[in-house]
């Protein structure tokens, strides 16, 4: 299970709005411009998540991390099972195509606007 605190007391009202609207992701555009990230790809994992990886999960590092990806358009925090998220992203890497990236980008817009699954 992915660990997120739904009503984290450390998050201010403004911070909660930024997270729910995904505006907190905007600074990552600088990482895309610098070439460290891509628009679409697997999400960069936390160190605590990497500790849970099995050998086949390391394929997630074969591609630059992305601002959006299959997990985000599947419902972000709706899909919270760690193994399911890793499986989604591994399948994305295995079957990567430019058309799939374009599809994920298009699906990201309504996912963000609806705030579905946002914490």
Number of C-alpha atoms within 10 A of each C-alpha: 11 12 11 10 10 11 9 10 8 9 13 10 10 9 13 18 15 15 16 18 18 16 12 13 12 11 10 16 16 11 16 17 11 10 10 13 21 19 20 22 23 28 20 15 12 8 8 9 13 12 8 11 13 8 7 10 15 12 13 22 13 9 13 17 21 19 22 21 24 25 23 23 20 18 17 20 17 13 15 16 13 15 14 13 21 21 16 17 21 20 13 19 17 11 9 12 11 9 9 15 18 13 13 21 19 12 17 21 12 12 20 19 11 12 16 18 17 19 19
